[in-house]
């Protein structure tokens, strides 16, 4: 009874999962059966694989073929199992030496003519192969760009099934191509530059503090004053991702079916969904057995910008609260339940009222008190309480707009941010966090108090505050302010400035 074993990979939740493909070819009426919880796409591989094999000049076994996919309790989805199934069938028929399959994972969708095409989730599958100790991965050539920066496993690329078969059958075959990563450019942070922002000294400073400490930021102000312009410049102030961080982000984008380009590979991601986006689009969803990451997951290790935040659905906004606290989002559906990574910096922009003119005396505002209260309530107290920096943005003075020269560039501000981040990383060396915003409340109170003057002011704020979370967030921001000026511990000035940055929008939201 001829049998063969190959290995492929599928996406299960946010991660890849190695699949053992066992093929049995036995006597009986010609038929092909697939067992092991295959979805419709995997079941349809029977027709694709048979046509691809015959189009590649190989003889299809005209016998009873049973294909078992293990682990059997994991739902198998996607067309990436086409290639390992084809290799397994031919190996069971005696056309491929079994020892050539050891330590090798195959992935790719087959066309009816034998062409290999990339399936979504190629990078998570490759990561699963590396973690399982596999030596080689054979993948379609069009998956090369997203696999090029993966180390620890040898990647082989092919255009067609027959190329893979020749490589397996002939030990003297010159081999398949390997991906060659494009060099990462060091031309500075992409995106809009702070040098284009006129005025907004306080807003620029809030961006610098947010970037240096990993803090969330809310910008409230009338239409057209520059809230969105400021928000879009925060990602440029963040440092590059490390190798593992960049690989993690690239894996999430591969899961979503939109691999990252080389130009943005090492940069923190930026997501800015439209306010009409559904809660599923923002938080993530499950379609059948396939997980679709939402904007919060695609912004992992980067920035999530919610422009006109009160216009988002309440479910989408309130769903952010879990991610802001835990750095992940829980998705529970009947076909899959689990957590997706979602540690991002949130930037909210909002008008003070529906018409946007409730500034100063509010004489120009046409909204009724009930409309203003209803609009403000869309950003709930528990959500806004998790925002460290809350800034009221107003129109710059005429002198700032007309007579003043250009402000500092993103590059110069980013240099100060990097220095402050290096101080915090050095301070937190050996601890599970690296930014001030991530210090757990218990550790903050035990080990990270300000000096005597700052402590007295903080205790006074705590006595006058109904919310016990507020003083903790003030203290975290105070540590960031101390890092920016090179102080070893925050003092009274840093605590006072942090309280001002947090309470600037009091009475508006």
C-alpha positions as CSV (number, residue, x, y, z in Angstrom):
1,X,0.0,0.0,0.0
2,X,2.1,3.0,-1.3
3,X,2.1,6.0,1.1
4,X,3.9,9.3,1.4
5,X,4.2,12.2,3.8
6,X,4.8,15.8,2.9
7,X,4.3,19.0,5.0
8,X,2.5,22.2,4.3
9,X,1.2,25.1,6.3
10,X,-2.1,26.9,6.9
11,X,-3.0,30.0,8.8
12,X,-4.8,29.3,12.1
13,X,-5.9,32.5,13.9
14,X,-3.1,35.1,13.6
15,X,-0.3,32.4,13.2
16,X,0.8,29.8,10.8
17,X,0.3,26.1,11.6
18,X,2.3,23.2,10.2
19,X,0.2,20.5,8.5
20,X,1.3,16.9,7.9
21,X,-0.1,15.8,4.5
22,X,-0.4,12.0,4.4
23,X,-1.3,10.4,1.0
24,X,-2.4,6.8,0.5
25,X,-2.7,5.3,-2.9
26,X,-4.6,1.9,-2.9
27,X,-6.5,-0.4,-5.1
28,X,-10.1,0.4,-5.7
29,X,-12.3,2.5,-7.8
30,X,-10.6,5.8,-8.8
31,X,-11.5,8.5,-6.3
32,X,-9.9,11.2,-4.3
33,X,-10.9,11.8,-0.7
34,X,-9.6,14.6,1.6
35,X,-10.1,14.2,5.4
36,X,-8.9,16.3,8.3
37,X,-11.4,19.2,8.5
38,X,-10.7,20.8,5.1
39,X,-12.7,23.8,4.1
40,X,-14.2,24.3,0.6
41,X,-11.0,25.7,-0.8
42,X,-9.0,22.7,0.3
43,X,-11.6,20.3,-1.0
44,X,-11.5,21.9,-4.4
45,X,-7.7,21.3,-4.5
46,X,-8.5,17.8,-5.8
47,X,-9.4,19.2,-9.2
48,X,-6.7,21.8,-9.3
49,X,-4.0,19.3,-8.3
50,X,-5.0,16.7,-10.8
51,X,-5.1,19.1,-13.7
52,X,-1.7,20.7,-12.7
53,X,0.0,17.3,-12.4
54,X,-1.2,16.1,-15.9
55,X,-0.3,19.5,-17.4
56,X,3.2,19.1,-16.0
57,X,3.7,15.9,-18.0
58,X,3.2,13.6,-15.0
59,X,1.0,10.5,-14.8
60,X,-1.9,10.7,-12.4
61,X,-2.4,7.5,-10.3
62,X,-5.7,6.1,-11.6
63,X,-6.4,4.5,-8.2
64,X,-8.1,5.2,-4.9
65,X,-6.3,8.2,-3.3
66,X,-6.9,9.2,0.4
67,X,-5.4,12.5,1.6
68,X,-5.2,13.0,5.4
69,X,-4.4,16.4,6.9
70,X,-3.2,16.4,10.5
71,X,-3.7,17.6,13.1
72,X,-7.2,16.6,12.3
73,X,-8.9,18.9,14.8
74,X,-7.6,22.1,13.2
75,X,-9.7,23.5,10.4
76,X,-7.6,23.7,7.1
77,X,-8.3,26.7,4.9
78,X,-6.8,28.3,1.9
79,X,-5.2,27.1,-1.4
80,X,-1.7,26.9,0.0
81,X,-2.0,23.1,0.5
82,X,-2.2,22.5,-3.3
83,X,1.6,22.0,-3.7
84,X,2.2,19.6,-0.8
85,X,-0.9,17.6,-1.8
86,X,0.5,17.3,-5.4
87,X,3.9,16.3,-4.2
88,X,2.4,13.8,-1.8
89,X,0.3,12.1,-4.5
90,X,3.3,11.8,-6.9
91,X,5.6,10.5,-4.1
92,X,3.0,7.9,-3.1
93,X,2.9,6.8,-6.7
94,X,6.6,6.2,-6.6
95,X,7.7,9.2,-8.7
96,X,9.6,11.0,-5.9
97,X,12.1,9.6,-3.4
98,X,10.7,9.9,0.1
99,X,14.0,11.0,1.7
100,X,14.0,14.1,-0.5
101,X,10.9,15.3,1.4
102,X,12.4,15.2,4.8
103,X,12.7,18.6,6.5
104,X,11.0,20.4,3.6
105,X,7.7,22.4,3.8
106,X,5.8,23.1,0.5
107,X,3.3,25.9,0.1
108,X,1.5,27.4,-2.9
109,X,-1.6,27.4,-5.0
110,X,-1.6,25.5,-8.3
111,X,-3.1,26.7,-11.5
112,X,-4.6,24.2,-13.9
113,X,-1.6,24.6,-16.2
114,X,0.9,23.8,-13.3
115,X,1.8,27.4,-12.5
116,X,2.5,28.2,-8.9
117,X,0.8,31.2,-7.2
118,X,1.2,32.6,-3.8
119,X,-1.6,32.2,-1.2
120,X,-2.3,34.7,1.5
121,X,-0.5,34.0,4.7
122,X,2.7,32.8,3.2
123,X,4.9,34.5,5.8
124,X,3.0,33.2,8.9
125,X,3.3,29.7,7.3
126,X,7.0,30.2,6.8
127,X,7.4,31.3,10.4
128,X,5.6,28.2,11.6
129,X,8.0,26.0,9.5
130,X,11.0,27.7,11.0
131,X,9.7,27.3,14.6
132,X,9.1,23.6,13.9
133,X,12.8,23.1,12.9
134,X,12.2,22.6,9.2
135,X,15.3,23.1,7.0
136,X,13.7,24.2,3.7
137,X,10.6,25.9,2.4
138,X,9.5,25.7,-1.2
139,X,7.2,28.5,-2.2
140,X,5.9,30.3,-5.4
141,X,8.2,33.0,-6.8
142,X,5.6,35.8,-6.2
143,X,5.9,35.1,-2.5
144,X,9.6,35.9,-2.6
145,X,9.4,39.6,-1.6
146,X,7.6,38.9,1.7
147,X,9.8,35.9,2.5
148,X,13.1,37.5,1.5
149,X,13.9,38.9,5.0
150,X,13.1,35.6,6.9
151,X,16.3,34.0,8.3
152,X,16.8,30.6,9.9
153,X,15.3,28.6,7.1
154,X,16.3,28.1,3.4
155,X,13.8,29.5,1.0
156,X,13.4,28.0,-2.5
157,X,11.3,29.7,-5.1
158,X,9.7,28.2,-8.2
159,X,7.3,29.3,-11.0
160,X,5.8,25.9,-11.9
161,X,5.2,22.5,-10.4
162,X,7.5,20.8,-12.9
163,X,10.4,22.9,-11.6
164,X,9.8,21.6,-8.1
165,X,9.5,18.0,-9.4
166,X,12.8,18.2,-11.3
167,X,14.5,19.6,-8.2
168,X,13.2,16.7,-6.1
169,X,13.9,13.9,-8.5
170,X,17.3,14.9,-9.7
171,X,19.9,15.3,-7.0
172,X,22.2,17.0,-9.6
173,X,19.6,19.6,-10.4
174,X,21.1,23.1,-10.0
175,X,18.4,24.0,-7.5
176,X,15.7,26.5,-7.2
177,X,16.2,30.3,-6.9
178,X,16.3,32.0,-3.5
179,X,14.8,35.4,-2.7
180,X,17.1,38.4,-2.6
181,X,15.9,41.2,-0.4
182,X,16.1,44.7,-1.6
183,X,18.4,46.9,0.5
184,X,16.5,49.0,3.1
185,X,16.9,52.7,2.4
186,X,18.0,55.0,5.1
187,X,16.6,58.2,3.7
188,X,14.8,59.2,6.8
189,X,11.2,58.8,8.0
190,X,8.6,58.8,5.2
191,X,5.4,60.7,5.2
192,X,4.5,64.3,5.9
193,X,7.1,66.4,7.7
194,X,6.7,68.6,10.7
195,X,8.5,71.4,9.0
196,X,5.3,72.1,7.0
197,X,3.4,72.9,10.2
198,X,3.1,76.6,10.9
199,X,2.6,77.5,14.5
200,X,1.0,74.9,16.8
201,X,3.9,75.0,19.3
202,X,1.9,73.2,21.9
203,X,0.6,70.6,19.4
204,X,4.0,69.9,18.2
205,X,5.3,69.4,21.7
206,X,2.4,67.0,22.5
207,X,3.4,64.9,19.4
208,X,7.0,64.8,20.7
209,X,5.9,63.7,24.2
210,X,3.5,61.1,22.7
211,X,6.3,59.6,20.5
212,X,8.9,59.6,23.3
213,X,6.7,57.8,25.8
214,X,4.3,55.7,23.7
215,X,1.3,57.8,24.9
216,X,-2.1,58.0,23.4
217,X,-3.2,61.4,22.2
218,X,-6.5,63.2,21.7
219,X,-6.7,66.5,19.6
220,X,-9.9,68.5,20.0
221,X,-10.6,71.7,18.1
222,X,-12.7,73.4,15.5
223,X,-12.6,72.3,11.8
224,X,-9.6,73.4,9.8
225,X,-7.2,74.3,12.6
226,X,-4.8,71.5,11.9
227,X,-5.8,68.5,14.0
228,X,-5.4,65.9,11.2
229,X,-2.3,67.6,10.0
230,X,-0.7,67.1,13.4
231,X,-2.0,63.5,13.8
232,X,-0.5,62.4,10.4
233,X,3.0,63.5,11.5
234,X,3.2,61.3,14.6
235,X,4.3,58.1,12.8
236,X,7.4,59.9,11.3
237,X,8.6,60.6,14.9
238,X,8.7,56.9,15.8
239,X,11.9,54.9,15.5
240,X,12.4,52.0,13.1
241,X,11.2,48.6,14.1
242,X,13.8,46.0,15.1
243,X,14.2,42.8,13.0
244,X,11.7,40.7,15.0
245,X,9.3,43.5,15.3
246,X,9.3,44.2,11.6
247,X,8.9,40.5,10.9
248,X,5.9,40.3,13.3
249,X,4.2,43.3,11.6
250,X,4.9,41.9,8.1
251,X,3.4,38.6,9.2
252,X,0.1,40.3,10.2
253,X,0.0,42.1,6.8
254,X,0.6,38.9,5.0
255,X,-2.3,37.4,7.0
256,X,-4.5,40.2,5.8
257,X,-3.4,39.6,2.2
258,X,-1.5,42.9,1.7
259,X,2.2,42.3,2.1
260,X,4.3,45.3,3.2
261,X,6.5,47.0,0.6
262,X,10.3,47.1,1.0
263,X,10.2,50.9,1.5
264,X,8.0,50.6,4.6
265,X,9.2,47.2,5.9
266,X,11.1,48.6,8.9
267,X,8.8,51.5,9.6
268,X,6.0,51.4,12.2
269,X,2.7,50.8,10.5
270,X,0.0,53.5,10.2
271,X,-3.7,52.9,10.0
272,X,-6.4,55.5,9.5
273,X,-9.8,53.9,8.9
274,X,-12.7,56.0,7.6
275,X,-15.3,56.9,10.3
276,X,-17.8,54.8,8.4
277,X,-15.8,51.6,9.1
278,X,-17.7,48.9,10.9
279,X,-16.6,47.5,14.3
280,X,-15.4,44.4,12.5
281,X,-13.2,46.4,10.2
282,X,-11.7,48.2,13.2
283,X,-11.4,45.3,15.7
284,X,-11.1,42.3,13.4
285,X,-13.5,39.5,12.2
286,X,-13.6,35.8,11.5
287,X,-15.0,34.6,8.1
288,X,-15.6,30.9,8.2
289,X,-12.4,29.6,9.8
290,X,-10.2,32.5,8.5
291,X,-9.3,35.4,10.7
292,X,-9.3,38.9,9.2
293,X,-7.2,41.4,11.2
294,X,-8.8,44.7,11.9
295,X,-7.2,48.2,11.8
296,X,-6.1,47.8,15.5
297,X,-4.1,44.7,14.6
298,X,-2.7,46.2,11.4
299,X,-1.5,49.2,13.5
300,X,0.3,46.9,15.9
301,X,3.7,48.5,16.9
302,X,2.6,51.6,15.1
303,X,-0.1,54.3,15.1
304,X,-3.9,54.1,14.8
305,X,-5.4,57.5,13.7
306,X,-9.2,57.9,14.2
307,X,-10.0,61.2,12.4
308,X,-13.4,62.6,13.4
309,X,-13.6,60.0,16.2
310,X,-17.1,60.8,17.4
311,X,-18.5,59.7,14.0
312,X,-17.3,56.1,14.5
313,X,-19.8,53.6,15.7
314,X,-20.0,53.1,19.4
315,X,-19.1,49.4,19.2
316,X,-15.9,50.3,17.4
317,X,-14.9,53.0,19.9
318,X,-15.8,51.0,23.0
319,X,-14.0,48.0,21.6
320,X,-10.7,50.0,21.7
321,X,-10.8,50.0,25.5
322,X,-9.5,46.4,25.8
323,X,-6.7,47.0,23.3
324,X,-5.5,50.2,25.0
325,X,-5.1,48.3,28.3
326,X,-3.9,44.9,27.3
327,X,-2.2,45.4,23.9
328,X,-4.4,42.8,22.2
329,X,-8.0,42.4,21.0
330,X,-10.2,39.5,21.8
331,X,-12.2,38.0,18.9
332,X,-14.8,35.4,19.8
333,X,-16.8,33.6,17.1
334,X,-18.2,30.1,16.9
335,X,-15.5,29.0,14.4
336,X,-12.5,30.7,16.2
337,X,-11.8,32.4,19.5
338,X,-8.6,34.0,20.5
339,X,-6.5,37.2,20.8
340,X,-4.9,39.2,18.0
341,X,-1.9,41.5,18.8
342,X,-3.0,45.2,19.0
343,X,-0.3,47.3,20.9
344,X,-0.5,50.6,19.1
345,X,-0.5,54.4,19.8
346,X,-4.0,55.9,19.4
347,X,-4.5,59.4,18.1
348,X,-8.1,60.7,18.2
349,X,-9.2,63.9,16.5
350,X,-12.6,65.5,17.2
351,X,-14.6,68.7,16.9
352,X,-16.0,70.2,20.1
353,X,-19.5,69.9,18.9
354,X,-21.4,68.8,15.7
355,X,-21.0,72.2,14.0
356,X,-17.5,72.5,15.2
357,X,-17.8,76.2,16.4
358,X,-18.1,75.7,20.1
359,X,-14.9,77.5,21.0
360,X,-14.2,80.5,23.2
361,X,-17.6,82.0,24.2
362,X,-19.3,79.6,21.8
363,X,-21.3,82.5,20.2
364,X,-20.8,81.1,16.7
365,X,-22.1,77.6,17.7
366,X,-25.5,76.6,16.4
367,X,-25.8,73.4,18.4
368,X,-28.3,73.0,21.2
369,X,-27.0,71.9,24.6
370,X,-28.6,68.5,24.1
371,X,-26.8,68.1,20.8
372,X,-23.5,69.0,22.4
373,X,-23.9,66.6,25.2
374,X,-25.0,63.8,22.8
375,X,-22.0,64.5,20.6
376,X,-19.5,64.5,23.5
377,X,-21.0,61.3,24.9
378,X,-19.9,59.4,21.8
379,X,-16.4,59.5,23.3
380,X,-17.2,57.9,26.6
381,X,-15.5,58.7,29.9
382,X,-13.9,55.2,30.2
383,X,-12.4,55.6,26.7
384,X,-11.1,59.2,27.2
385,X,-9.7,58.2,30.6
386,X,-7.3,55.9,28.8
387,X,-5.9,58.8,26.7
388,X,-2.7,60.2,28.4
389,X,-2.5,63.5,26.4
390,X,-5.6,65.5,25.7
391,X,-5.0,68.7,23.9
392,X,-7.3,71.5,22.7
393,X,-6.1,72.7,19.4
394,X,-6.8,76.3,18.4
395,X,-6.0,78.5,15.4
396,X,-2.4,79.8,15.5
397,X,-1.9,83.5,15.9
398,X,-1.5,85.6,12.8
399,X,2.2,86.2,13.6
400,X,2.8,82.5,13.7
401,X,1.1,82.0,10.3
402,X,2.5,85.0,8.4
403,X,5.8,86.2,9.9
404,X,7.4,83.2,11.4
405,X,9.8,80.9,9.6
406,X,9.5,77.2,9.2
407,X,9.5,75.1,12.4
408,X,11.6,72.1,13.3
409,X,11.7,69.2,10.9
410,X,10.5,65.7,11.7
411,X,14.2,64.6,11.6
412,X,15.4,67.0,14.3
413,X,12.5,66.2,16.6
414,X,12.9,62.5,16.0
415,X,16.5,62.8,17.2
416,X,15.3,64.1,20.6
417,X,12.6,61.4,20.7
418,X,15.3,58.7,20.1
419,X,17.4,60.0,22.9
420,X,14.5,60.0,25.3
421,X,13.5,56.5,24.2
422,X,17.1,55.3,24.8
423,X,17.0,56.6,28.3
424,X,13.8,54.7,29.1
425,X,15.0,51.5,27.4
426,X,18.2,51.7,29.6
427,X,16.1,52.4,32.7
428,X,13.8,49.4,32.0
429,X,16.5,47.0,30.8
430,X,15.6,43.5,31.9
431,X,11.9,44.4,32.4
432,X,9.0,43.3,30.2
433,X,8.3,46.9,29.0
434,X,10.4,49.6,27.4
435,X,8.2,52.7,27.3
436,X,6.8,54.9,30.1
437,X,3.3,54.4,28.9
438,X,3.6,50.6,29.4
439,X,4.6,50.7,33.1
440,X,2.1,48.6,35.1
441,X,0.2,50.6,37.7
442,X,1.5,48.4,40.6
443,X,5.2,48.8,39.5
444,X,4.6,52.5,38.9
445,X,3.6,53.0,42.5
446,X,6.3,50.7,44.0
447,X,9.4,51.7,42.0
448,X,8.9,54.8,39.9
449,X,7.9,57.8,42.1
450,X,9.0,61.3,41.3
451,X,11.3,63.4,43.6
452,X,10.0,64.9,46.8
453,X,8.5,68.0,45.2
454,X,6.9,66.0,42.4
455,X,5.5,63.5,44.8
456,X,3.9,66.2,46.9
457,X,2.1,67.6,43.9
458,X,1.1,64.2,42.7
459,X,-0.4,63.3,46.1
460,X,-2.3,66.6,46.0
461,X,-3.7,65.8,42.6
462,X,-4.7,62.3,43.8
463,X,-6.6,63.8,46.8
464,X,-8.6,66.1,44.6
465,X,-9.2,63.5,41.9
466,X,-12.2,61.2,41.8
467,X,-10.6,59.0,39.2
468,X,-7.7,56.9,40.6
469,X,-6.3,56.1,37.1
470,X,-5.7,59.8,36.3
471,X,-2.7,60.4,38.7
472,X,-1.0,57.2,37.4
473,X,-1.2,58.5,33.8
474,X,0.1,61.9,34.9
475,X,3.1,60.2,36.5
476,X,3.8,58.1,33.3
477,X,3.8,61.3,31.2
478,X,6.0,63.1,33.8
479,X,8.7,60.3,33.4
480,X,8.6,61.0,29.6
481,X,9.0,64.7,30.2
482,X,12.0,64.0,32.4
483,X,13.5,61.8,29.7
484,X,13.2,64.6,27.1
485,X,15.1,67.0,29.3
486,X,17.6,64.5,30.6
487,X,16.5,64.4,34.2
488,X,17.1,61.2,36.2
489,X,13.7,61.5,38.0
490,X,10.7,63.7,37.4
491,X,10.2,66.7,39.7
492,X,7.4,69.1,40.4
493,X,7.7,70.9,37.1
494,X,7.4,67.6,35.1
495,X,4.4,66.5,37.2
496,X,2.7,69.9,36.7
497,X,3.3,69.9,32.9
498,X,2.0,66.3,32.7
499,X,-1.2,67.3,34.5
500,X,-1.6,70.2,32.1
501,X,-1.2,67.9,29.1
502,X,-3.7,65.5,30.4
503,X,-6.4,68.0,31.4
504,X,-6.2,70.5,28.6
505,X,-9.6,69.5,27.3
506,X,-11.5,69.5,30.6
507,X,-15.0,70.7,30.1
508,X,-15.0,69.8,26.4
509,X,-14.8,66.0,26.6
